[in-house]
Structures are given as structure tokens and as C-alpha cells.
Amino acid sequence: MVENHYDFLNVHHHKSNVELETILKELGQDDSHYVELLGEKVYLPSPNLHALFLLRHSMSNFASSGFELRQLLDWGFFVEKQGKDVDWTWLDGILDKYGMKQLFQIYNAICVEDLGFDVRLFPAVQFDPSLKDRVLNDILSPEFSEKEKGGFVRRAIFKYRRWRANAWKHELCFSESMWSAFWSGTKSHLLKPSSI
């Protein structure tokens, strides 16, 4: 399945996504990664682009609308196949700057401790075991499990309640404050009310 987007990331809710979008588009200029298929070049994302996109996209889902074990397996299998080509020092700096390092380390810990990936594939990590367990439990059985329903007002209330319940996740994924993201998202929804 191919999911088409104009941008790599949703640049309307988090200011940091605007900067990360620029980094991803710069990385996208690298045309040295491709395979030949029936005599045609099929260009692939570089390992650095792929790593950063997989992490940010999955973390955004984890912090907001939902995250499935499949997305964590995507990360584990990516590291297994392309991890040796990732510039881990560069990626570590990006993750640290944009508030993603703690969840990155938890992803890696879950991949090794709970999903059986070889520890030697992943960079050394430090993590809080109880927080790792909370993340894994939330993936398997979300703490906020209400379903969206109803008209405009009920959907808006649902999204606010989900936003408040997932505050702990936001702190693992983003460098900006919850309120900064709230106001950016509110502005975006006001400009396009059908997105609520």
C-alpha cells in the first residue's frame, strides 16, 4: 500500500515538524540509493532519511491517534536490514534536539527485550524500565481507548480529552510544550474546520 502525502510530516501542529520537514526534504535530494527493476531505477530513501521518518511518523502516531505493534516491528526490521548504514551519531543529535531520544531508546529496548531483535543491531540505550513497560502496555492496550463519534462538538470534545490523556506521550515525542502544539493545532483546525 502506498500512502501519498504532500509533506513527510504534518507541519501544522508542531513547530518542530517544520524544521524536521526541511531536514527530510534535504535528505530526499540524495539520489544515490536505488534498485533497478525491469531496467528502470527505483529511487529509495537514504538510511538516514528512512530512520528519521520512521521514528518521527511513528512517534507522532503514538502521541496522538494511536500506535500499533506493527509500527514498532517496522522499526526493528528496518534497523536489522539497514542499521549498519545509518549515521547513528547524526541521528542521536537530531533526536536529542527535537525531544525524541527517550522514546527512541524505549523503542529499541522493546525491540530487544520483548520482540527478540539482536541487541547488537541497536545503539546502546538507557531507559526507565517502568516507562518502557507503560509504553509497551499502551501499544498493546491503549490507556485512552474511547472511540470518536458524533457531530462537530462531540468530536472536538473527544479530541481535547484524548489530547489531555496523552500528555505523557507528548513529552516523549516533542520538544515544544503541549500548549504550543495545542495553539498551533487549533489555528490549523480553524483554517480548515473539516479537519476536526
C-alpha positions as a Python dict, from the first residue, in 0.01 Angstrom:
ca = {
    (1, 'M'): (0, 0, 0),
    (2, 'V'): (125, 349, -83),
    (3, 'E'): (14, 641, 130),
    (4, 'N'): (57, 970, -57),
    (5, 'H'): (129, 1294, 126),
    (6, 'Y'): (231, 1641, 14),
    (7, 'D'): (479, 1662, 303),
    (8, 'F'): (660, 1396, 503),
    (9, 'L'): (515, 1528, 829),
    (10, 'N'): (211, 1721, 947),
    (11, 'V'): (366, 2068, 964),
    (12, 'H'): (53, 2232, 1109),
    (13, 'H'): (51, 2101, 1467),
    (14, 'H'): (412, 2107, 1585),
    (15, 'K'): (666, 2378, 1511),
    (16, 'S'): (944, 2121, 1530),
    (17, 'N'): (785, 1933, 1239),
    (18, 'V'): (851, 2234, 1015),
    (19, 'E'): (1225, 2209, 1088),
    (20, 'L'): (1225, 1830, 1059),
    (21, 'E'): (1038, 1855, 729),
    (22, 'T'): (1322, 2069, 593),
    (23, 'I'): (1579, 1812, 708),
    (24, 'L'): (1381, 1527, 550),
    (25, 'K'): (1347, 1714, 219),
    (26, 'E'): (1720, 1785, 217),
    (27, 'L'): (1790, 1417, 278),
    (28, 'G'): (1545, 1339, -3),
    (29, 'Q'): (1777, 1508, -251),
    (30, 'D'): (2018, 1214, -217),
    (31, 'D'): (1961, 1001, -527),
    (32, 'S'): (2239, 751, -460),
    (33, 'H'): (2005, 486, -316),
    (34, 'Y'): (1810, 289, -574),
    (35, 'V'): (1735, -52, -713),
    (36, 'E'): (1693, -146, -1077),
    (37, 'L'): (1365, -305, -1167),
    (38, 'L'): (1298, -415, -1525),
    (39, 'G'): (1570, -178, -1646),
    (40, 'E'): (1435, 123, -1454),
    (41, 'K'): (1585, 291, -1148),
    (42, 'V'): (1354, 298, -847),
    (43, 'Y'): (1487, 554, -600),
    (44, 'L'): (1477, 474, -231),
    (45, 'P'): (1515, 693, 77),
    (46, 'S'): (1862, 702, 226),
    (47, 'P'): (1902, 508, 551),
    (48, 'N'): (1921, 837, 745),
    (49, 'L'): (1601, 971, 587),
    (50, 'H'): (1426, 640, 640),
    (51, 'A'): (1533, 620, 1006),
    (52, 'L'): (1431, 977, 1091),
    (53, 'F'): (1099, 950, 908),
    (54, 'L'): (1008, 613, 1062),
    (55, 'L'): (1078, 745, 1410),
    (56, 'R'): (902, 1082, 1380),
    (57, 'H'): (600, 942, 1198),
    (58, 'S'): (552, 658, 1445),
    (59, 'M'): (612, 886, 1745),
    (60, 'S'): (353, 1133, 1616),
    (61, 'N'): (104, 847, 1590),
    (62, 'F'): (198, 721, 1936),
    (63, 'A'): (142, 1065, 2090),
    (64, 'S'): (-192, 1129, 1924),
    (65, 'S'): (-420, 895, 1738),
    (66, 'G'): (-275, 554, 1804),
    (67, 'F'): (18, 324, 1755),
    (68, 'E'): (28, -42, 1667),
    (69, 'L'): (286, -309, 1729),
    (70, 'R'): (332, -326, 1351),
    (71, 'Q'): (494, 18, 1355),
    (72, 'L'): (744, -95, 1616),
    (73, 'L'): (818, -405, 1410),
    (74, 'D'): (875, -177, 1109),
    (75, 'W'): (1144, -2, 1313),
    (76, 'G'): (1304, -327, 1430),
    (77, 'F'): (1318, -479, 1082),
    (78, 'F'): (1449, -152, 936),
    (79, 'V'): (1735, -148, 1190),
    (80, 'E'): (1803, -516, 1119),
    (81, 'K'): (1830, -454, 743),
    (82, 'Q'): (1973, -101, 718),
    (83, 'G'): (2100, -9, 1065),
    (84, 'K'): (2463, -59, 965),
    (85, 'D'): (2422, 226, 711),
    (86, 'V'): (2258, 476, 948),
    (87, 'D'): (2474, 757, 1084),
    (88, 'W'): (2377, 694, 1447),
    (89, 'T'): (2578, 990, 1579),
    (90, 'W'): (2394, 1228, 1346),
    (91, 'L'): (2057, 1069, 1428),
    (92, 'D'): (2125, 1084, 1803),
    (93, 'G'): (2185, 1459, 1777),
    (94, 'I'): (1860, 1513, 1583),
    (95, 'L'): (1659, 1302, 1827),
    (96, 'D'): (1806, 1485, 2124),
    (97, 'K'): (1739, 1829, 1973),
    (98, 'Y'): (1375, 1751, 1892),
    (99, 'G'): (1282, 1570, 2215),
    (100, 'M'): (1260, 1219, 2067),
    (101, 'K'): (1558, 1047, 2227),
    (102, 'Q'): (1383, 895, 2529),
    (103, 'L'): (1114, 724, 2322),
    (104, 'F'): (1375, 614, 2066),
    (105, 'Q'): (1561, 436, 2344),
    (106, 'I'): (1237, 277, 2464),
    (107, 'Y'): (1155, 159, 2110),
    (108, 'N'): (1497, -4, 2091),
    (109, 'A'): (1457, -165, 2434),
    (110, 'I'): (1118, -311, 2339),
    (111, 'C'): (1260, -442, 2011),
    (112, 'V'): (1536, -625, 2202),
    (113, 'E'): (1366, -728, 2527),
    (114, 'D'): (1016, -802, 2403),
    (115, 'L'): (1036, -865, 2029),
    (116, 'G'): (1357, -1068, 2017),
    (117, 'F'): (1578, -849, 1797),
    (118, 'D'): (1954, -885, 1842),
    (119, 'V'): (2084, -627, 2090),
    (120, 'R'): (2398, -575, 1877),
    (121, 'L'): (2190, -416, 1599),
    (122, 'F'): (2089, -118, 1812),
    (123, 'P'): (2292, 165, 1960),
    (124, 'A'): (2348, 142, 2334),
    (125, 'V'): (2049, 282, 2521),
    (126, 'Q'): (1950, 384, 2869),
    (127, 'F'): (1585, 373, 2966),
    (128, 'D'): (1348, 367, 3259),
    (129, 'P'): (1210, 8, 3277),
    (130, 'S'): (875, 119, 3424),
    (131, 'L'): (829, 376, 3146),
    (132, 'K'): (921, 114, 2886),
    (133, 'D'): (654, -114, 3032),
    (134, 'R'): (398, 169, 3025),
    (135, 'V'): (476, 241, 2658),
    (136, 'L'): (451, -127, 2563),
    (137, 'N'): (128, -172, 2760),
    (138, 'D'): (-18, 137, 2591),
    (139, 'I'): (72, -3, 2248),
    (140, 'L'): (-96, -333, 2329),
    (141, 'S'): (-393, -185, 2518),
    (142, 'P'): (-418, 196, 2494),
    (143, 'E'): (-483, 382, 2818),
    (144, 'F'): (-717, 613, 2627),
    (145, 'S'): (-946, 380, 2437),
    (146, 'E'): (-1255, 592, 2376),
    (147, 'K'): (-1380, 596, 2017),
    (148, 'E'): (-1451, 913, 1822),
    (149, 'K'): (-1819, 962, 1742),
    (150, 'G'): (-2086, 1221, 1692),
    (151, 'G'): (-2103, 1560, 1536),
    (152, 'F'): (-1866, 1854, 1540),
    (153, 'V'): (-1894, 1938, 1913),
    (154, 'R'): (-1864, 1577, 2029),
    (155, 'R'): (-1561, 1522, 1802),
    (156, 'A'): (-1395, 1839, 1935),
    (157, 'I'): (-1456, 1728, 2296),
    (158, 'F'): (-1323, 1379, 2216),
    (159, 'K'): (-1005, 1524, 2062),
    (160, 'Y'): (-950, 1750, 2362),
    (161, 'R'): (-995, 1458, 2604),
    (162, 'R'): (-756, 1242, 2401),
    (163, 'W'): (-503, 1529, 2390),
    (164, 'R'): (-514, 1565, 2771),
    (165, 'A'): (-494, 1189, 2832),
    (166, 'N'): (-193, 1158, 2602),
    (167, 'A'): (7, 1443, 2759),
    (168, 'W'): (262, 1196, 2897),
    (169, 'K'): (323, 1068, 2545),
    (170, 'H'): (370, 1419, 2405),
    (171, 'E'): (661, 1472, 2644),
    (172, 'L'): (834, 1163, 2498),
    (173, 'C'): (795, 1277, 2137),
    (174, 'F'): (817, 1653, 2101),
    (175, 'S'): (1046, 1932, 2216),
    (176, 'E'): (776, 2200, 2225),
    (177, 'S'): (520, 2238, 2500),
    (178, 'M'): (174, 2086, 2491),
    (179, 'W'): (23, 2435, 2481),
    (180, 'S'): (235, 2538, 2183),
    (181, 'A'): (111, 2231, 1997),
    (182, 'F'): (-246, 2300, 2114),
    (183, 'W'): (-247, 2655, 1977),
    (184, 'S'): (-80, 2550, 1650),
    (185, 'G'): (-336, 2272, 1609),
    (186, 'T'): (-627, 2499, 1699),
    (187, 'K'): (-515, 2756, 1442),
    (188, 'S'): (-484, 2483, 1180),
    (189, 'H'): (-832, 2349, 1259),
    (190, 'L'): (-983, 2699, 1244),
    (191, 'L'): (-834, 2747, 899),
    (192, 'K'): (-971, 2406, 794),
    (193, 'P'): (-1270, 2314, 1016),
    (194, 'S'): (-1335, 1990, 825),
    (195, 'S'): (-1015, 1851, 983),
    (196, 'I'): (-1180, 1837, 1327),
}
